[in-house]
Amino acid sequence: MVLSEKVSQLMEWTSKRSVIRMNGDKFRRLVKAPPRNYSVIVMFTALQPHRQCVVCKQADEEYQILANSWRYSSAFTNKIFFAMVDFDEGSDVFQMLNMNSAPTFINFPAKGKPKRGDTYELQVRGFAAEQLARWVADRTDVNIRVIRPPNYAGPLMLGLLLAVIGGLVYLRGSNLDFLYNKTGWAFAALCFVLAMTSGQMWNHIRGPPYAHKNPHTGQVSYIHGSSQAQFVAETHIVLLFMSTDGGVTLGMVLLHEAATSDMDVGKRKMQNAFVNCDIFGESCHLTVVLFCISCSHVHCWHWLGGVLFQLATVCLQVKIPRIPIQVLL
């Protein structure tokens, strides 16, 4: 098959669908066999329902957005094409490439064989269309401006928030003292800090998968094995545990309230002991456990042992008016 026929065939298919579906024969003729003066970005996936690959469906949506952005851009040329090989339609291609996981993105350059950098690092960079576009630009020198379909969820939520604020102002227009409530603003700021430190912004930028399912064992991993990446589920877990760490702050507040209240001294001491030992201890325990699970390295336990050894010799003296409390860690 001559080069002009290959390009004409690919251009015809691209005019119908931005992502060309290929089987083993099409892949060998148009992607592997020379001559070729174009690059082909191929997504190897498993979209059939019985494969139960949730990540494959999410990655396919982002891949379609990227391909459509290139197809309908003014800079569209025949220099690069986007294709897809489904396992149930081209299992021989998976065997030929010794591929045992999906989804996988590989760039087949115009000249030569794919190099190490031509395989997209999905676990590190995520499968967001913007991240894929940066990788494509790095491997092919083709810059693609990602254009997403309009999403009305954001404007609707903003309108709902403005409506709620407007309703509160209308109902309590004569009394706006709640706007000067320090506790309310502090609570809102704390929620914002917890959301940001949990990695939610990183997820928004990188677009990682929610979790990872091992195609061989079927085991689902919610915590990433690398320290350079994370799953969306890991963010939710961290946010939950950081919320429990808020129990430490709550404990300090309750200690202050107990010290300045009119309760009996004995009751205040019992409340202080409960708050310090239970809330503080449980919060720290859950945080340390999550840290060790996320690290999943032997060095984590060495580090933890050293920290606990040092803490064993620390005596923390917390003084609250009229109630001195000594906590041994």
N, C-alpha and C positions, 0 to 999 in steps of 0.2 A: 504494500500500500504506500503510495507516494505521499510526500509531505503535504502537497496542496490538497489532496483528498482528505487527509487527516484533519487539517485545519478547517476545511469546509464542513466536514461532518460534525466536528465539535462546535462550530459556530451555529450550525443548524439546531443542534440539540440545546445549546445554551439559550437560543432565542425562544425556546418553548419552556424550558425549566432552568433556573439559575444553577441548580446542582444536578449534575448528570449522574444518573444511576447506572452503575456498571456491573457486569458480571465478569466471570473469569476471562472470556474471550475478548470482550471490549477492553478490559484492563491490559491484557497482553499486547493487543494490537495498537492501542492508542497511547498507552502510558509507558510500557516497558520497551517496546520495540522501536529502534531508530528507523528513519531519521525523525528528529523532533527539535523544533525551534521555539517551543513554548513550555511553560511550567504548568504542572498539574498539582493542585492541592487536593489530596484524597482523605476523606474521613472514613475510617474503618469502624463499623458500628454493628449493633444488633438490635434492631427496632421492633422485631416481632414480639407480640404480647407474651408469648410463652417463654421468652428469654428473660423477662422481668428485669430489664435493665433500665432503671429510672434515670440514671445519669445519662444514658444514651439519648433518651428523649429530650432532656434538657440541653445537652450539647448540640443536638440536631437543630433545635429552635435557634440557638445562637449562630450556628453555622449557616442556616438559611438566611438569617438577617445579614450576615457578612456577604454571602454570595449575591443576594438581591441588591445590596448597596453597591457592589461592583458592577453588576449587570446593568443597572439603571443610572449609573454615573456618566458624566460627560467624558470622562477619561477612559471609558471602556475600550479595550483592544483585545486582540487575539494573543497577547503575550502570556496570559495566565487564564486557567480554567479551574473550576471547582467541580469535584466529582465525589461520589460516595459508593462504597462497596459494603453491602449488607452481608452478614455472615451466612444467612440462609439463601442468598443469591450468588455468593461467590466464596464458598468455603475453601475452594482450591487456592484462591488468592491468599487467604490467611495461612494456609499450609505452606505455600511457596515462600512467604515472607517470615515464616516461623513466628507468627503472631498469635498470642493466646489471651489477649485482653482487649476490651473495647470500652469506650471509644478511644481511638488513636488517630492523630492527625500527622500526615507525612507529606512533605513537599518533594515532588519528583522534578528536579531541575531540568532545564532545557538541554544541558550538556552534563554528561557523566552520571554517576550513581548518587543516590541520596547519602549525605554525610550525617554525622552525629547530630549536628545542629538542625538538620532538616526534619527531625522528629520532635514534635511539639511536646514540651514538658507540661502535661496536663495537671499533674498533681501539685506542681509548684505555682503555675501561672493561672490556673482556672480556665474555664471555657467561655468566658465572656467574649462577645464579638469584638470588643475593643482590644482585648488582649490578643486575640487571633489576628486582628488587623496589624498590630505592631509586629508580631512574629512574621507575617507574610511580607511586610515591608522590609524586614531585616534579611529575609532569605531571597526575595525576588526584586527588591527595589521598586515595588509597586505600592504606592500609598493609596489606601482605601479609606474614605471617610464613611464611617458607619452611620447609617440613618435608620433609626428605629421607628416602628409604627407608633402612632400617637397613643399615649397611655393617659387615660382620663382619671385614674385613681388618685394621683397626686392633687390635681385641681379640686376634685370632689372633697377630699379630706381637708384641704385648706379652706374651702368654702364652708364645710361643716364646722371647723374650728372657729372661723370668723363669726358664724351664726351663733355658736354657743357663747362666745365672748360678747357679742352684741346683745344677746338675750340677758346675760347676767348684768350688763351695764344698764339695760332698760329696766330690769326688775329692781335693781338696787342702785338706781341712779342717784338717789338722795343720800346713799351711804356707801361710799367707796373705800371704807377703811380696810376691807379685805385685801385691797391691792398693796397695802403696807404691812401685810402679815409676813413677818420674817420667817416663820416656820414653813409657810407655804412655798415661799421662794427658795428656801434652803432645801426642801424636799424635791422641788423641781430640778434644782441644780444637781442634787445627788443622783437623781434618776438619769440625768443627761451624762454625768460623769461615768456612771456604771455602764450605760449603753456604749459609750465611746471606748472605754478601756476593755470592754468585752471583745472587741475586734469587729464590731458591726460595720464600721467605716471601711475596714480592710476588705470585708466581704463585698461591700458595695462597689469598691474599686476593682477587685480581682475577679469577682464572680465565681467562687469555688463551688463544687458540688455539695449537696447537703450531707451526704455520707458516701462511703465506698463499700461496695459489695464484692467480695472475692469471687471471681467467676468459677473457681475450682471447688472451694469449700462452701460457698454461699454465706460465709460469715460477714456480717455488716460491721464496719469500723466507723465509729463516730468521732474518734480522735485521730488526727493525722500522725503518722509515724515520724515525720520530719519536723525539725524545729523551724523550718523556713516556710511552712504552709499550714493551713488549717481547713477544716470543714465548717459548714454553716452550723451543723449540730454542735460542734465544739464551742462555738460562740454562745449558743443558748445555755450549754452546760456551765460555761465560765460565768455567764451573767447570773445564773441561778446561785452559784456558789459565792459570787461576789455580793449577791443580795444577802446571803447568810452572814457574810462578813459585816454587813451593815448592822448585824446584831451586836457587834462590839460597840459601835456608836450608840445604838439603842441602850446598851448596858450602861454606858457612861451617863446618858441622859437620865435613866431611871435611878442611878446612884445619886445624882444631883437632886432629883425630885424627892427621893427618900430622905436625904439629909436635911432638906429644908421643909419637909412636911410636918404635920402635927401628930404623926403616928407614934406609937410607943417605941422606945429605944430598942427593945427586944425584937419587935417586928421589923424595924428598919435594918437591924443586923441580919436577920434571916433573909430579907429581900436582897440585901447587898451580896450575901453569900451565894444566893441562887443565881443572881444576875451574873456575877463574876465567874463562877465555876461552870455554869451550864451554858449560857449564851456565848461567852468568850471562848470557852474550851471547845464547844462543838463547832463553832465557826472556824477556828484555827485548824481543828482536826480535819474537817471536810476540805479545807483549802490545801493542806499538805497532801492529803490522799489524791486529790485531783492533779496536783503538780507532779506527783510521782507516776501517776498513770499516764499523763501526757508526755512525760520524759521517756518512760519505758526503757531506761538505761540503768546499768548497774551503778554508774557514777551518781545517779540521783540518790540512791540509798546511802552511799558514802557521804554525800553532801548533807543529807538529812541527819545522819548519825553525828557528824561534827557539829551541826547546829544545835541538836538536842543536848550534846555534851556541854556546849558552852552555856546554853540556857539553864542547865541544871544548877549552875553556880550563880545565877542571877537572882537577886531579890528585889522585886519591884515594890516600892512604897508609894501607894496612892493615898493622898490626903484630901478629905472632903470635910467641910466645916463640922466639927463636933464628932465626926466618925472616922477615925484613922483606920485604914484597911491595909493589911499586908498580904500580898499575894505571892506565893512561891511557885515559880514555873520550873 
